[in-house]
Amino acid sequence: MIKEQFFPTTIYAKDIKIDNDALANNIINWSKQDKGVKLTNIGGWHSPTDMNTKPEYEELCNALFEMQMEIYKEEFIERKPLLGNMWANINYKDGSYNKPHLHPNSLFSGVYYVKAHPDGGNLTCYDPRPGTHITMPIRKKVETPQHLWNECHIAPIPGRIIMFPAWLWHSVEPNKSDDIRISVSFNFIQEGFNV
């Protein structure tokens, strides 16, 4: 039998070392001064989307650019990435979560975990192929390989960046921990597509 797999959806991850305590304090202070916006967040705080223009977040922006350039090399993408927007999220211990959504008009989106606990709410990504939702076969009661999953659950690990195609539907599960969950979300666009 010949076996080839096409049309994979790649989710990238990278661990970085920056001062998450200082980052968390900056974001918490920001949340006390700005009521934020309501988008996909249910019960949590979502900052305005201009975080990438603030000098106190430059170190994180640089790390995001570095990872995005690695992805460009991996996927043979030309031109330069531009950080279109970036914002902070605080999901409180009251079960705050984010509804399923995608990020239009972007190339790659992602999240950086500043403060999180194992039960603070996983990132859930959904199979983007519509055909897999029409035919759902009954499978054997064994551990199914990843390429057969119709969703994946990614644990929030402080210091980790996750990047994925912006068209990938995703959500954040409720925070069931006894502490806040702080993350930073962002969108990259490709130079030349921003006019």
N, C-alpha and C positions, 0 to 999 in steps of 0.2 A: 504494500500500500504506500502511495506517495502522500505525504502530509505537508501542507504549507498553510501558514496562517497570515491573513492579510487584514488590513484596516484596524490595527491595534490602537488603543488609546493609552498613551504614556502619561503617567503621573510621576513627576520628578520630586525628589526630596534631598535636602542638604542640611547638615548640622553646622551652625556657625557659633562663634564665641563673641558675644558683645555683652555689655552691662545691662542685663535684663531688669535688675532692680531699679536702676536709674530710669530705664525706659518705662517700666510700670509706674513709677512715681510721676513721671511727666504726663502719662496718659490719664492717670487718676486725677491729677490736678486739672488737666484740660477738661475732664468730664464734669468737674465741679464748677467750671466757669462757662461752659457751653452746653446748652440743653441737647445738642446733637440733632440727628435727623432720624426719621422713621422710614426704613425701606424694607428689608427682609427680616429685620430684628424684631423678635417678639419678647418684650420684657427687658431687653438689654439696652445698652447705650451704643450708638453708632456715631462716630465723630463726623464733622464735615470732611469732604474728600480731598482737601488740599494739604494733607499731612506731609506729602513729599516736598512741599515748598518751605517747610519749617526747618531751620538749621539744626535744631536739637535731634532731628531724626536722620541726619546726613549719613551717619555710619551705617544704619540699617539700609538706607537707599543704595549705598555703595555695594553692600553685600548682595542685595537683590539684583543689581545690574550685573555683578560678577557671575551670579548663577544664570541669569538670563542669557549672557554671552556664551556660557557653556552649552546651554540648550540650543542656541542659534548654530553653534558649531556641530552639535550632535544631529540637528535636523536640516543642515545645509541651507540655512536661511541667510539671505543677503540683507543689505542695508543695516541700519542700527536700530536697536530697541529704544523706545522712549517710554518713560514711566508716566502713563497718562494720568493716573490718580492713585491715591492711597489713603486709607482711613483706619482708625482704631476701633476695636469692638470690645465692649465689656459685657460678658454674660454673667449675670448675678446668680447667686446660689438659690434663687427662687424658681429655678427651672427655665431660665431664659434660653432661647434657641433662635435659629435662623431658618426661615421657610425655604423650600427648594427654589432655586433660581439659577440663572446663568448670567454672564457678563457681556452684553452686546457691545459691538463696536470696539472690541479688543482682540488681541492675538493670544496672549497668555494671561492668566489670572493666578492668584495664589493667596497664601496665608503664611504669616510668621507667628509662631507661638511665643508669647512673652511670659505668660504665667498660666499654668494649666495643671490639672490633676487627671489621673486616669479616668475618673468618672465625671470629668468636667464637660463632656460632650464631644463625641467623635465627629470628624468631618465625614459625611456620607456622600459618595459619588455614585451616580446612576449610569447604567449602560446606555450610551447615546443612540444605539441602533434601534430604530422603531420596530423592526421585524422581530426582535427578541421578546417583545412584549405581547406579540400576537400569538406566538407558539411557545408555550412553556411546558416542556415535557416533564413527566414524573421521572425523577432521577433515583438511582440506587442510594441507599442509606450509607454513603461513604463520604469521606472528606473530598469535596469537589475541587478540582484544580481551578486556579484563578481565572483562566480564560473562559470558564463556564459560569462565572458569577454574573448576576444581574445588578448587583450593587456591591460596593466595598466600603468598609468602615476604617478610617484612618485615625489612630489615637493622637491627641494633641500632646506633643512633647516639647517642653520649653527649649528654645534655641534651634528649633527645626523650621526650615522653610519648605513649603510644599508649593509646586507650580504645576499647572495643568492647562490644557487648551481652554480658552474662555467660553467655548460653546458647551462645555461639559456641565450638565445639570448637577447641582450639589446642594447640600443643606448642612446644618449643624445641629446635632442632637441636644436635648436639654441638659443643662448643667445640673447634675445631681450631686455635686460635691458640696463641701462645707465652706467653700471659698469662691472668690470671683475667678473667672476665666478671662484672660486678656490676650487678644490677638490683633494682628495688623493685616488687613487685606489690601490688595493692590491689583492694578491692571496695567499690562504693558501693551503698547501699540507699536507698529512698525513705522519707521521713518518714511514719510511720503504719503501716509494714509491719514494724516491728522489735519488736512486742509479741506 
